């Protein structure tokens, strides 16, 4: 997921990108049984032999002949056929090639003769000579070691199973078996006629992966438009042809009207930095059958999306906020989308109950309209549980997808050759940056140079590979500003570009360094590529050469060798090697966001997993033009696998509603995903890894496809209803399913669902109809913690699994104190060479004793979680937070940089979204928008104060007043100590003052909306603002604000979309000092705790006449409050509805006299002992004017101690 992605490594002819963001697929399968010759060899040679590839030192025929052509004089080379633009091919049948093949055969025969002495009876099964020189032969480990020492042997490598490679990923999800189903009609036809909408960063229809041969657009298509607000501007015919074709049948761009620049409008193309994301996602879902490889050149890996025959519809966001997203969903449904993929999201969206978020509700409506909605889970999994990336990932209607690994990766190398060159210097891990040049292989002699003298380059670099040190700065620079020492090598690269002003004198550069990672230097090279438009403004040339970086001791030794060996050659290869690691197949990627969804009674999340690591798919250049293929990693890449799978399921079962499609995908998933080599929890892998072949033939649909039994106390039971539907291909006979409980590894069976001996029979003739069955979940005997497993339905031909999860909770404690002593500063070294440093942490004073002293005095049970050096590294997980009634985040003198520590602050955010209660304290919280960093990965502490606590700072570090005045909840003022004592910390001399957040942009306060919160604003935060209220103030400015769903006379509608209660104190609570007539710290904490735990079960009624009339129309109104928990009302306020001021009474009755006719709504506000407010109303018609009004008990209507204001 993640339209705003976190890059880790980049490279390529244009650029290699390996993204962590919110696969295109070659596949091949190993034979199911060994061929007869293998079996015979193993029998003759004894046990323990496996096949090994023995590579010889001589180059294969193709490389030998190509090298001969490369070195030949120009007059002897075949002419280039300009008319047909076809490069002449190497003639493998030429006399020289035939002679060389005979030479290799002799060398291989010599090897086999020598091999007989170390591996008697071993016979070669394959002899290679064209593209590889070697043999395949069964050997034991000892024989392989001996073979490696034989003359002429370059390497001996044990065989690897040929794992499915979209290049890997479609095989991993068993798409080939699904494609072979007659109902699908083959790979190219998979998904035929189904429309997949991609809400993302655009698609470039001209890319070969979206070629439309064999496609016919539906009537009324293709469509292309630019939408700015309500203005929809269809493109002309030429642009429609540019942005669409008969496969990409919709291409719509959307611009935020607040920032729209008519002179530079967006297009539907996948352009800009990171714009490739949408095209990459679309290729994974529905790229056609073709061939390719990483990079911009040609490749031979068979590629396709999961549903190559499907239509693609692109909905591109640029500076999009929630309004644009909602319009895209609207348009996708109107355009007839069958599936919508959403590889985007941000924790900035998570500022209201998930199912109440507008985007979530739009997707609920889309599902109701028959659209299958799929979303990436997010990429914050390194922060642990409950890290889903947005509200739409948390609702039942959306299929939320986690990221498992393919076990396949690509590695790039630089090769060196020279007489007597040590073997360890022949091959170097490398990273490449092509700077827009198309290239496949560069091989040339070395020219050692420091790249500081352009003239020396002009004289000696042509036709050579320049080998240059990263370290060391040039004495002069053409840049107008000096570069830091870490970026000195960029000046060297600029010198190479200057030397190329009149042509490619410096064709390639290889930088070497004793330290660092090539991948990190690759990121820096990508930044140089990004900055080219800027550099072009003041440099005469930005014609950068193809650049490589190698690091480590071997790199330095190679450079030393070059000093004395002028015959050294370097070979830069733009085709990567494929690396397979079976141990990583189906391992959950560490960044894959985890469930559970935070809301009570919410669905199990994620729903299932799919390959999302190193997925090879579409790449485009910054201008949106095709640029080959590239790998990317993230749940963004996993989600389109499921979207493509959903398209194939819809092709096979067109009448199925979205719930059935989701169920088929989930209950047939393979529960094989792992973490650390063991079975992954449901909250990590969902129901399992996608299995498309089984999803199109599940035999049985079960609803719901997963059972979340929630958080429960020990003991008791509950009945679960399941709906079963027979969906066999030929349901002409009864079918019986045995039903069993399959617990997670390490848990005993039949503890939750006791199903021993259970079976269910579906009778013939009922196919397509639901039958209901009941089963019972038992909780007695379950220890506290998570219990999960699967209910398995198994017949003679089909097996499906319905996952379940229950968390047994023990007794809660009152308070968890997060004693956050960490403070973020600057000065740490940068992880990327040449970039600014990161945050450095220090620890402030430990004020926890002042808190625990007060908690004990208040009689509140508590635990302390200290975030400091040598203590906890970061925030507790959600499951820990949920064990307490109230969580207190105490920052002391620091800035509580929890979003920068292990675990981030996502757990706190999800705790609140799940109905958590929190008090946040500290005068040094970052309130500026620039502190809203790391939204996708961790959220930001900025959110806690501003959006969950409702605080908008207007004065920073204001002097503390004599006392803070209560506004609500508290009945006495609060005094702060500026000097430490046994009773109070001495950090109360300053505080932050503000007001309840009133606007997303407030120029007077210097507050600007963080760009990262764009998806949340304004439709979400605007709705929360009326429920942000002041609790303590100083001179009219807020010192403590809070957010609850409570209704008031000022805001009479209760906010059911706000599940949390949170208070933010802009001062150090530990500095509260006991003083006569003031609130003690223990009393404040006791009141906050009562405020936190008071149940939301008050039922408030208001009764009175429907009509009153007469000269002085008067009516008596009476309120009543009931509560199953015994919640007590302590104060009443009234609104007569005719514009007069609100007034208070001590009793729930009032007599109202009106002075004019009209229809009015009388409201009463009840304030409870816990400080919460409820509102009831009653409509009354006044038929004649009166003169005065009088409360029923005039002496009993005074406000009580400020409570209820």
N, C-alpha and C positions, 0 to 999 in steps of 0.2 A: 504494500500500500504506500501511498505517499506521493501525491503530485509534487510536493516539496520534499525531495529525497536527500538522503544522507549518503554521499559518495564515499567509497572506500578505495577502489583502485580504478585507474582509467588507462586505456591505451588503444592503439589502432592506427590504421592508415589515416583515418580522420581522428579517431580516438577510441581506445578500449575503455569501456565503462563497466565496472562491477558495482552495481548500485544496491544499497539497502533502501528500498522504497515501499512502500505499501505494498513460455518456452516453446520454443518451436522445435519440431521434433523429428530427428532421424531415429530410426529404430532398427534393430536386428536382434535375433534371438539365438542363443546357443542351442545346439542340437539336444534333443531330449535324451539321447543315448549316445555313447561314444561310437565312432565308426569301427568296423571290424578290425582294421589294421591296428588301431590303438589298442583294442582289447588283446590282440595277438601279441603285440609288443610287450604289453604289461605282463602277460602270462609267461612269455619266454624269459623276460629279464627279472622277474620276481616282483614282489610288492614294493610299494613306496615310490614308484616312478610316476611323475607327472610330466606333461609336455613342457618343453622349454624351447624358446626361440634362440638359436645360436647365430649371431650376426658376425659376418666376416669384415675385415678391415677395408677391402676394396669397395669402391662405390658401385652401385647397381648400374645396369645398362643405361637407363634413362638419364641418370645424372652424368654418366661418363660421356654420352653422346652430346648432351646439352652443353657440357663444359667444353667439348671440342668445338662446337659451333661458336660458343662465346669467345673463345680464344682465337678463332680463325680470322684471317684478314677479311675486311669488308667485301672485297671483290669476289671472294669464294663463297659467300653466303647466298642462299636463295633470296630472290627479290621479294620485298613486301608487296602483297597484292592489295594495292590501295583501292581498287575498284570493288573488291569484296570485303575489305577490312578484316581479313583473316590472317592471323599470325601463322607463319609456316610452322608445321609440326615437326617434331623430331622423327626422323625416319629410322624406326627400329629394325627395318629389314635391309638396311644398307650393308655393304660388305664390311665396313668397319664395325658396325653394331653386331653383325653376325659373328665376326671374329672375336669381339669382346665377350659375347655370350658364351662362346666356346671356352674362352679363357676362364670365365667364372665357373663354368661347369667343372673344369679341371681342378680349380682351387677347392671347390666343394667336395669333389671326390677325394682329394688329398686330406681334407678335414675328416671325412667319414672314416678313412683308413686310420688316421691317428685316434679318432674317437673310439675305435674298436678296442684300443688298448686300455682305455679308462672306463668304458661302458660296454662290456661285451654283450652282444645280442641286440643292442639298441639300434633301431632302424629309423631313418628319417622318413617322416610322413609327408612333408612338403619341402620342395626346393624352390627358393625364390631367387629372381634375378633381375626383373624389370624395374620395379620401384623399390625393391629391398633385396639385399644380398645376404642370404643365409638359409638355414634349414630349420625345420621344426622336428624335434625328436624327444621321445620320453626319456627322462633321466631322473635318477634319485638325487637328493640334495648333495651327496658326496660326489656323485658323478658330474653334476653340474659345476661344482667348484673345480674339479679337475679339468673339465672341458674349457673353463674360462682361462686356464693357464696355457692352453695349447697354442702353438704358433698360428698366426693369421686370424685369431678370434678377437673380435672387438668387444662383444658383450654376450652374456648368457642371461636370459630373462625368463622366469617361469610364466606360463600362460595365465592370462586373466580370463575369467568368464566374460563373454561378450554381453555386457549389460545393455539394456535399452538406453540409447543416448537421447526432445524435439529436435532434437537429435537424441537425447535420452528420455525425456520426460513423458512422451506419449506412450512409449512402451511400458514405462513404469506404472502407468495407470491402466494398462491393458487395453489401450485404444485399438491396437491392431486386431485383436480378437473381435472387438465390437464392429470395426470396419468390415470385417469379413462376414458379418451377419447379412443374409440376403435382404433383410428389411432396410439395411443401411445402403448396401449396394457398392461397397468398396471405399477405399480411402478418400479418393477425390470427391466422392458423392456424400460423404458424411456431413450431416447437417443441412442437406440440400433444401432450399426454400425457407429455412428458418432465419429470422432476422436477429442479429446480436447487436445491441446498442452498446457503445463504448463511451462512457462519460469520462473524459480524460483530457490530455493535452493535445489532442488532434491526431489525424492520420494522414499520411501522404499516399494518395491512391496510386501514384505513379511508381511506387516501389514494386519490384517484381513479385514480392510476396503477396501482393493484392492484384495480380494480373487477372483480367476478367474473361480470358478465353473460355468458352463453354458456358458462360453465365448470360442470362437475360434478365435485366432489371424488371421488377413487377410494374404493372401499369401505374403511371403517375410518378415514377421514379426514373432517374436519380433526382434528388433534391439538394439544394445548397443555398444557404442564407447566412446573413449576419444579423444578429439580434442585439439591439441596444435598448434596454428597457422594453417598452411596448412596441418599439419600432422594429419590424421585421423587414429586412431588405434582401429580397431574393437576388442572387447573383445572375449575371447575364450568361448567355450560352457558352461563351468562351471560358468563363471561370467555372461554370458547372462542369465542363469537360476537363478542366485542370484539376478540380478538387474531387471528382467522383468518377466512377465508371460503372460497368454492369455488375460489379461485385461490391464496391464501396458505394452503396446506393443513397446514402445521406451524408452530407458534410455540412455541419452547422457550427458557426462560431458565435460566441457570446461575449459581449463587452459590458463591463460595469459602467453605466452611464455617468457615474460620478467621476470617473477618471478616463473616460473615452476620449481619444484623440482622433478626430475625423481625418486629420492629415496622415495618420499612421494607423489605419484600422487593422485589427487582427484578421487573420485568415484561418480557414480550417486546417491548414497544414500543421504537421508536427514539427514546428520550428522553434528556435530559441534554445538556450542552454537547458538541457533536461527535457526539451520538447519531444525527444524520441520516445519518451515513456508511453504515450498513448499508442504510438505505432507498434511499439514492442509488445504491449498488452494485446492489441488487436491481432497481431501475428500469432501469438500463442493460442488465442481462441480460435482463429479461423484462417490463418495463412494457408495459401494453396500448396499443393505438392510441388516441390522444387528441390534445388540443391544449393548449398552455400557453406560458409565457414565463418568464424569470427574475422572481422576486418572488412575492408572495402573491396578486396579482390574476389576472384572466383574461388569456389570451394566445391567439394564433392560430397559433403555430408547430406544425406537425404533429409529434407526438412518438410514439415507441414504443421499447421495448427491441429488442434484436437478435432475441429469441425471444418475441414477445408472447403466443403461445399456450401457453407452458410454465407448469407449476406452480412456485410458489416455496415454499421451506421455510426458515424462519428459525431460527438457532441463535445466541442472543445471549449474549455474554460480558460479565460485569461483575466487575471485579477478578479476572479469570480468570488462572490459572496453568496450567502444563502439564497438571496432572490434569484441569482443566475442559476444556481444548482436546481432550484425548484422549477424554473422554466425549462431546463434541460430535461428533467424528469417528465414534465408535461409533454414536451415535444416528442420525446421517445415513445411515450404511450400513444400519442396521436399518430405517430408515424408507423404504428403497428409493431413495435418491438415485441419479440417473443422472450428475449432474455436481455437484461441490462447488467453490464459489468461495471463495478465501481472500485477501482484500485486507487482510492484516494481517501483522505480523512485526516483529522487532526484532533488532538485532545482539546483544542480550543473550542470544539463543538460541545464538549461535555460540561455544560453549565446548566443543565436542567434534566429532569427525569427522562431517560432515553426514549421511552415510547411517546413522550409528549413533544419531542423535538420536531419542528416542521419537516425536516428532511425525512425523519423516520416515519412520520405520518404520511408523507407523500409516497414513500415506498410501500407502506401498508395499503394505500389506495391503488397503487400500480399492481400490487399482487392481487388485490381483489378484482382488478380488471383483467387478470389472466396472465400477467407478466411474471416471469421468474427473475428474481433480483439476487445478484451475487455480489459479495463485497470482500475485500481483503481485510484480514483481522487487524493489521497494523504491525509495526516493527519496534515495539517497545518491550518485547519479551525479555530482554536482558534485565529489565526492572522487576521481573517476577510476575506473580499472578495479578489478575484483574487489570490488564493493561490494554484492553481493546481500544481501537483508535478513534471511535466516534459513535454517536447514538445509533446510527443505522446498522452498525456491526452487532448491536446488543438486542435487537428485537427478533421475534420469532419468524417474522415474514421474510427476513433476509437470510440467505445462506452465507455464513461467515466462514472464511477459509484460512487455515493455518499453512505454514510453509515447512515442508520436509525437503530434505536434500536428495539430490540425484546420485551422489557419489562420483559424479563426473565433473572434472574441471579441465581448464585449458592452461597450459604453461608455455611461456615464450622463452626462447633461448637465443643467445648469441654464440656462434660457433667460430673457433679459431683453428687454423691449420698452418703447419710449418714442419719442416724436417726436424725430427727429434723433439718436437714439442711435447712436454709431459702430458700424459693423458688427462690429468686433473685440470689442465688449462684449456682443454679443447671445447668445453661446453659450460656456459655461464647463464644462470637465470637472469632474465632481462625484462625491461619494460620499454615499449616503443611509443613514440609520438610522431605521427606522419605529417602533422601540420597541413592537412588537406591534400597531400600528394598520394596518388595511387601507385602502389608498389607491392611487389610480392617478395622478391629476393634481391638483396644487394650483396655482392661479394667482390672485394677488391683488396689490394695491398694496403697496409697501414701507413698513415702519415702521422707521426707523433708531433703534437703541437699544443701549446697552451691556450690557443684561440684568443690571444691578446693582440696579435699583429695582423690586421687584415691583409697587408701587403704580402706577408709570408704565406698566407693562405692562398692568395691569388697565384703565387709562384709555385706552390707545391701540393695543393690539395686536390687539383682536378683529377678525377678518376680514382681517387683514394678514399679510404675511410679514415676520417680524422679521429685519433684517439687522444682524449684530453682529460686532464684531471678536473674534478669538481672543485677541489680545494684550491685556494689561492686566488687573489683578486688581481685584476688588471689595473695598471696605474692610471689609465684614462677611461672615460666613459662618455658616450654620446647622449646619455640620458640627462634630462634637465634636473633630476633630483638624485642624490646618492642612494645607493642600495645598501642595506645592512650586509654584514659579512656573510650571513647565511645565504644571501641571494646573489653573491658575487658571480656565481656561475651563469646567471641570466645575462650579464654583460657579455660573457664569452659567447653565448648563443646569439646575442644580437650582433656581435662582430662577424659571426658566420653568415648571418643574414645580409649584413652590409657587403660582405665579399661576394654575395650572390646577386647583387643589384643588377648586374649586367648578364646574368645567366647562372646556371647551377654549377658554379665552381666547386662549392662545398656541397657535395651530394648527400653526405651522411656524416654524422658525428656520433661517437660513442664516448660518453662520459664514464669515468671510473672513480670510485671512492672506496676507501678502506672500511667505511662505516655506513650505517643506514640501510634502509630497505628500498629495493628498486620500485616497489609499489608506491611508497610514499613520495619518492621523486616523481613517479608518474602522475600523482595528483598535482604536484607543483608544475609539471610540464603542461597539464591540462589547463591550469590557471593562466599560463603564458598564452596558450591557444585562445582562451577566452578574452585575453587582454589585447589581442592583435588589432581589433578596430581602434582601440585607444592608442596603441603604439604607432599605428600608421599615421597619426596626426603629427608626430614630430620625428619619425625615423624615415630616412630615404628608402629603406627597404625592410620589409618583414618577410622576405623569402627565406624562411627558416628551413634548414635541411632536415631530412629524416633523422630523428634523434633517438638514441638508445642510452640506457643507464645500466651499468653493472656495478655491483658492490662486493665488498669482502676481501679477504686476503688473496684469493685467487685472481680477482680483478687487478689488484696491485701487482701481483707477480706477472700477470700477462703484460701489463704496461712496462715492467722492468725487462721482460723478454724482448719487447719491441725495441728497446734502446739499442740492442746489439744484433738484432735479426731483422734485416730489411726485407726478408722474404716472407714475413708473417702476413697472413691474409685473415680478414674477418668476414664473416658471413652473417648478414642480418636477415632473418626469416620472418615473414609476416603471417605465416601459417603456423598455428600453435600445435603443440603436441597434446594429445588427449591423455588425461590422467584419470584412472578409475580407482576408487577406494571402496570396495564392497562394504566396509564397516560403516560407511556414511550413508549408504542407501536407506532411505526412509528415516534417517535420524532427523529429529526436529531441529530446524535452524535456531540458534540461540536467540536471535532477534524476533522470532515469531511471537506476536502478542498472544497473551493467554487470557482465558476466562478465569473465574466465572463472570457473567454479566452481573453488575452490582445490584440491580433492582430486585427487591423481594418478589419471589414468585416468577422471576424471569426465566428465559430458556437456558438450556445448557449451551455454552459457547466456548470455543468455536464449534461449528457444526461438523466439519470434516477437514482433512488435510489434502494437499496436493503438492506436487513438486514446484518449488519456487526459488531454488538455489542454482546459480550459474546457468540460467535458462537462456538458450540461444534463440534470438528472434530478431525482429526488424531493427535496423539502425538508420538514422537519417542525420544529415548534416545540420548545422545551425540554421540554414535557410530552408530547411524542410525537404531538400532533395535527397533521393535515396543514397545511402552510404553503406550498403552491404548489411551485415548482421553483427550483433554484439551480444554479449552475455550481460545479464542483470540478475540481481538477487533481491528478494523481498516477498512479502505476502502479495504485493502487487502482481508478481509473476505467477503466484499460485492460483489466485482468484480466476484468471481467464482460462486456466485448465478446466475449472469447474463450470465456467460459463459455456465453454465449448462442449463440455460433456452434457450440460443441460440442453444444449441445442440438439445434440444427437438423440437424447432421450425424447425430446419433443418431436423430432422427426419420426421416431419409431412409434411413439404413443401420442399423437397429436391432440387427442381429446382429454388428456390428463390435465387437471388443474395444477397450479404451482405447488400446492401442498403435496400432491402425489409425486411430482418430479423431485421435490426436495427429499421426500421420504425415500424414494428409490435410490437416490444418490447416497443418503446417509446409512440406511440399514444394510446396504451391500458393500460399504466401505471395508477395507481390510484393516483390522486393528493391529497394525504392525509397526506403527511409528514408535520411535524410541527416544529416550533421553539418557545419556550416559550408559547406553547399552541395555537398558531395561525398558519395559513397556511404559510408554508415556501416559500420564494421567489424561482423563477425558478433558480436563480444562486446558490441556496443552494440544492434544491431537484431535479433539472432537471424537466423532464416532470411528475414525480411522482414515487411512489413506484411500483416496478415490480409486474405484475399480469400475471403469466404464463398461466393460464386457458384462459384468454382473448387473450393473444398474439398468441396462436396457432389457434385462431378462430376470427381474427379481423374483417372479413367481407369486410374491405376496407383498402387498403394501400394508404397513402398520402405521397408524396414527395414534398419538404423536410418535415421531421417529426417535425421540429421546425423552427421558423422564427426569425432570428435576424435582426431587423431593424436598429441596430447600434445606434450611437450617432448623433443626428440631432438637428438643430436649430428649433425653433418654427415656425409653418406654413408649408405649402406645403403638398404634398402627394406623394405616390409611388405605382406602380402597382406590385402586387405579383402574380407570376404564381405558381399554385399548380398542381401536376400531380396525378390523381386518378386512382386506379386499383381495379376492382371488384375481390375479392378473397373469395366470399361466397362458402360454400361447394356445394350448389346446385343452381347455378346461372341461373335457367331456366325461370326467369321472370324479368321484369324491377324492379329496386329498386330505391326509392326516399329517399334522405337524406335531412332533414331540416338542415340548417346551421345557427349557431348563434355565437355571441361573448360572451364569458364567462370570464369577467375580474377577476383579482385577488381580493380577499376579500378587501372591502373598496374602490374599484374603480367603477365608473359608467360604465354601459355597453354601447356598440355601440359608443365609443369615437374613438377608433383606427380603428376597422373594423365595418362598419355600415351595419349590415347584417339582420336587421329586415325583416322578410318575405321572406328570401332567401332560396331556395332549389336547389338541383341538382339531376338529374335522370341519372342513368346508365342503359343502355338498355341490355336486355338479348342477349346472344351470343357474348358479348365483354369481357367476363371474361379473365383475364390475360393480357389485353391490357391497356395501359395508355391512359387516356383522360385528356386534359389540360383545366384548368379553370383559369380565372383571377379574382382577387379581389383587392380592393384598400385600402391601409392604409392611414389614414388622421392624420395629425399632428397639424392642426390648433386647437387652443383652449386648447392644452395640456400644463399644467404647467411644469416648469422645474422639472426634476426628472425622475425616472424609472416608466414606465407604462408597465404592462404585463398582460397576460391572455391567453385564449385558444380559438381557433376556433373549435367549436364542430360540428361534423357531426353525425346525429342521424337518424337511420331508425327504423323500427318496431322491428328489432332483434339485431342491433349492434350500438354501440356508440364509436367513437374515438375522441381524442382531439389532436389538433396541437398547441403547446404552441408558444407564440410570446412575444417579448420583444423589447422595444424602450426606449432610454434614451434621453430626451429633455434637451439640455444644454443651459444655459444662456450665457451672455457675459463673455468672458474670461478676467481674469486679467493677467498682464504681468509676475509677479514673485510671487512665494510662497517661503518665507524664512523659512527653518527648522532650528531654533535656538536650536541646540542640546547641552545643558549644562551638560547633564549626562556624568559621567565618571565611568567606571567600575573598581573596585578594588577587593580585596579578603577579606575574614574574616566573611562572613555571615555564619550562621549555616547550616549544611547540612540537606537536607530533608530526607536523609537516615541515620539512626544511624551508626556512625562509619566511614562514608565516608568524604572526604574533603569538606570543606565549599564552598558555591557558591559565586557569585559576589555580592559585596556591592557597592551601588551607592553614589556618591557625586556630587555636582553641582559646576561647574567652574564659572568664571566671565561671566556676560552677556554682550556680545559684539554686541547685536542686534542694539543698537543705531547707531553704526558706519555704519552698513549695510543700515538701513533705511534712514540715512542721505544721503548716496550715491545714493540710489534708487530714492529718491525724487529729488536729483540734476540731475539725468539722465532722469527724467520725466517718470519713470516706475511705474505703479500702482502695488501695492503689499499688501500681508498679511503676518503676522508672526505667525508661529506655534512653540511655545516654548516647548521643551521637558525637563522638570525639575520637581523637587519636588513642588507640589502644582499647577502645570500647566498640560500640556498634558503628558500622561503616555508613549506614544510612537509615532510611525509614523502615518500619516494620511492614511485613506483608499485610494484605487485607484481612486474611484469616486471623491474624493477631489483633488488629485494630478492632475487629468485630466482637472481641471478647470483653469489651469495656463499654460502659454506658456513655462515657465522655472521654474524648481524647483532648489533651491539652498540649499545644505546641508552644514551648517556652524558648524564645530565642535569646534571652538574656541581653548581653551587649552586642551580640552578633547579628548577622543578616540572614541566618538560617538558610544556607544555600542547598537545601535538600534536593532541588532539581539538578544539582551538579554532583551529588553523591550517589553511592550505590543504591539502586532501587528507585532513584528519582523521587518525585512527589506524587506520581500517578496513583499510588495506593491511597494517599490521603484524599485525592480527588474522587476516586471511585468509592471510598468509604462514605464520603458525603453524598454522592449520587445514590448510594444504596440506603440512604436514610440515616447517616451518621450524625453525631453531635460533637461539636468541636469548639474549643476556645483557643484562639491564637493570640500570643502576647509578645510585644517587642517594639521598641522605637526605631529600629534600624532596618525594617523590611524594605526591600526594593519596590518602590511604587511607580517607577517610571516605565513607560512602555518598552523601552529598550531592554528591560530585564525579562521580557516574555520570550525567553529563548528555549530552544530544544522542545518545541511543542510536540512534535511527533514522538520523540523518544521519552520525554519525561514530564511534560507539562512545565509549569513555572510557579514558583512561590508567589509571584505577582498575582496569579489567579486566586490564591487563598484569600488574600486581603481584599482584592478589588471585586471579584465576582462572586465569591462564596461568602465573604464577610461584609461586602457592600461598602468598603471604605475608599473614599477618594481624598487623597491628601492635598491640603491647601497650604500647610505650613510644616516645614521640616525642622526638627530639633527645636521646637518652641520651648521657652522656659516654662517649667511646671508652675501652674497656679497654686494658690493656697489650698484649693480643693476642687475636685471634679464633681459637678452637679448631676444628680440622677434625673433621668428623663423617663425611663420605664424600667421595670424589673427590680431596681434597687430603691430603697426608701431613705437612704442616708448618703451624704457626700463621701467622697474618697480622697484621702490625703496621701501624698507620695513623699518618700524620704530621699533627700539628696546626700545624706551621710549614712554610712553603714552602721548598724547596731545589731544586737542579738535578735531583734524582732523584725527587722526589715533590711533588705539590701539597699545600698546607697546609690543605685543607678536610676533614681526617680527625678533627677534634676532637669531632664528634658523629655519631650514627648512629641509625637507627630499629631497634628490636628488636621481635621478635614470636615467632611460632610458625607452623608449617604450618597453613593454614586448616582449622579443625576443625568449624566450624558457620557457618551462614549468619547467625545472630544470636548475638552473644556479648556479653551485657550487661556482663560484667566488663571487657571491653576497650573498651566504649563503641562497638562496631561494630554498626550496624544495616544490614540488607539494603536496598540501594537499590531503591526502588519499580520502577524501570525494568527490573530484572533478573527481574521476576516470571515472565515466560514461561520463563526458564531454570531456575527453581528449583521444587521441590528435586530433581527427578528427574535433572537433568543434573549440577549442581555436586556434589551428594552422591556421585555416582559418581566424580567426579574427585578428591575429597578424599583418599582413601586413597593416592593417588600424589603427594601434596604432601609433600616431605620436607626436612629440615634438612641443609644442607651445611657451614655455618660457624655457630658459636654463641659467645655471650659470657655466662658465668655461667648456663648452662642455657637462655638465650633465643636464638632464631634471629636471626642477622645475615644469612644468605643461605639462601634456600629455593629449591626447584626442583620442576619437574613433568616426569616422563618416564613412559612406559608400562611401565617396568621392573617385573618381579615381584621380590618379596623373600620371605623366610620369614615376615615379618609380614603380607604381602599377596601370597600365592602366585599369584594369577591375573594374567596379563599383560593390560594395558589396551589392547587393540587400538583402542579408540575414542579414544585420545589419540595423534594423529599427530605432535605437536610435542615438542621438548625446550626448556625455558626455565629460566633461572636469574634470580632477583631478588636483588640485593645492596642491603641497606638502608644502604649506606655508599658513599662515593666511591672507586671502584677506583683512580682516578688518585692517591689519597692513600696507596696502599700504598708503604711505605718499605722499602728493603733493610736487613735486620738479620741478624746471625749466627743461624743456625738457623731463620730464618723464610722464608716463601715470597716470592720476588720477584714484582713485577707481571708481568714477562715470563713467568715460570714459570706463574703462575696463568692467564694468557691462553693459554699453550701447552696446559695441561691442559684448559681449557675448550674449546679448539678440537678437541682430540682427542676429548673427550667428545661434542662436537657431531657430528663426522663419522664416528665409528665405525659401521660398517654393522650393521643389525639382522639378521644372518644366522647367528647362533650356533644350533646345534642341540645341545641338552643331553639326555643320556640317563642314567638311573640303573638299574642292574641289581642283583639280589640274590635271595635265596631267597623264594619265595612263602609258605613255612611253615617255622618253626623250632620245635623242641621239646626237652625234656630238663629236667634239674634246673636247669641254667644255660643256658637257650636263647640261643644266640649265632649271629649271622649276619654275613657279610662283604658289604658293599655297595660298589659301585664306580661312579663317575660318569665319563662321557666327553663331551667337547665337540668338535664339528667346525665349521668355518667356511670357506666358499668364499673369503673375503677374507683369511683368516689371522688373524682376531681371536684374541687370546691371553687365557687365563684366568690370573689372578694370585692368587686366593684362593678358599677354599671355606668355606662354613658349612653346618651340619647341624641338622636337627630330627628327633629320633628318633620323634616322634609320640606319646610317652607322657607328655608334660608336663614332662620335664626341661628345663633351660635349653639354649638353642642353644649350639653350640660350633663352633670353627673348626679347620681343618687346612690344612696346606700342600700336601697331596696329595689327589687325588680318591678316596680310599679310606677306609673306616672299618669297624671291627668293633663291633657293637652287641650288648650282653647285656641282656636284659629281666628285670625282677623280678616281672612279673605277666602273666597270660594276657590275650589280647584281640586285636582286629584294629587294626593301626596303619598309618599312612601315613608313610613315611620320606621326607623332602624334603632336597634339596641345593640350595644357592644358590651360583652361580658368579659371581664378580666379575671383569670383564674389565679389561684394561689401560686402556681408556677410561673406566672407572668405572661401567659398567652392570652390572646384575645380572639373572640368569636363574635359573629354578627348574625342577627336575624332581622327580618323585615316584615312589614305588614302594610298593605295598601289601604288607603282610606279616601273616601270622597267627601269633601266639605261642600254643603249646599248653600250656606248663607254666611255672610261675614260676621265675625265676632270682634271683640276688642282686645282681649288680653289672653295670656296663657299662664297656667300655674301648675307646677308639679303637685302631684297628689300629696306628698309629704314634704312641704317646703323646707322644713328644718332638717331634712335628711338627704340633701342632694349635694353636699360638698364633696369635692375630690378628696380621696383618702390618701394622704401622704405622697401625692404625685403618682401613685400606682395607676396604671391604666391610661396615662396620657399618650 
